[in-house]
Amino acid sequence: MLMLKKKVKQKIIYESILESMIKAKGYSDVLVRVNEETVQVHLQLSESQSEPTLEQTNEIIMMVKTEFTTDPDVLVQLTPIN
């Protein structure tokens, strides 16, 4: 039970750190979810924000991968605000 609590706490820390790092790059709303082998990054874009370029997307992926030693699959999803 103690190991599970530690694992959940670590997951929350990773999510929070990554959200802050990505927001610092100028994205207004970011949600990061960490699963066993996958990290999902959800970017919500306002009308004034354009979709990230391939270079910017790769930068987000590299930010995520550098935080983990497990080399997770990274999925970046965009959600426009209407």
C-alpha positions in Angstrom: 0.0 0.0 0.0 2.8 2.4 0.9 4.5 1.7 -2.5 1.3 2.5 -4.3 0.9 5.8 -2.5 4.5 6.7 -3.3 3.9 5.8 -7.0 0.8 7.9 -7.2 2.5 10.9 -5.5 5.4 10.7 -7.9 3.0 10.6 -10.9 1.2 13.7 -9.6 4.6 15.5 -9.2 5.6 14.6 -12.8 2.3 15.8 -14.1 2.5 19.1 -12.2 6.2 19.8 -13.2 5.5 19.0 -16.9 2.4 21.2 -17.0 4.4 24.1 -15.5 7.2 23.6 -18.0 4.9 23.5 -21.0 2.9 26.5 -19.8 6.2 28.4 -19.5 6.6 27.9 -23.2 3.4 30.1 -23.8 0.6 27.6 -23.8 -2.3 28.9 -21.7 -4.0 25.6 -20.7 -2.2 22.3 -20.4 -3.2 19.0 -19.0 -0.6 16.2 -18.6 -1.7 12.6 -17.7 0.9 9.9 -17.0 0.0 6.3 -17.4 2.2 3.2 -17.2 3.9 3.6 -20.6 2.3 6.7 -22.0 2.3 10.4 -21.3 -0.6 12.4 -22.7 -0.2 16.1 -23.2 -3.4 18.0 -23.9 -3.0 21.6 -25.2 -6.0 23.8 -25.3 -5.5 26.6 -27.8 -7.4 29.9 -27.8 -8.5 31.5 -31.0 -5.4 33.7 -31.0 -3.0 30.8 -30.6 -1.9 28.9 -33.7 -1.2 25.2 -33.7 2.3 24.4 -32.6 4.8 23.7 -35.4 6.4 20.3 -35.7 9.5 21.8 -34.0 7.4 23.0 -31.1 5.7 19.7 -30.8 9.0 17.9 -30.8 10.2 20.2 -28.1 7.2 19.3 -25.9 7.9 15.6 -26.5 11.6 16.0 -25.6 10.6 17.9 -22.4 8.5 14.9 -21.4 11.1 12.3 -22.3 13.8 14.0 -20.3 11.7 13.8 -17.1 11.5 10.0 -17.3 14.0 7.2 -17.4 11.4 4.8 -18.9 11.3 6.4 -22.4 7.5 6.7 -22.5 5.4 7.1 -25.6 4.2 10.7 -25.7 0.9 11.8 -27.3 0.4 15.5 -27.9 -3.3 16.4 -28.5 -4.7 19.8 -29.4 -8.1 21.1 -28.5 -9.2 24.5 -29.9 -11.4 26.7 -27.7 -14.5 27.8 -29.7 
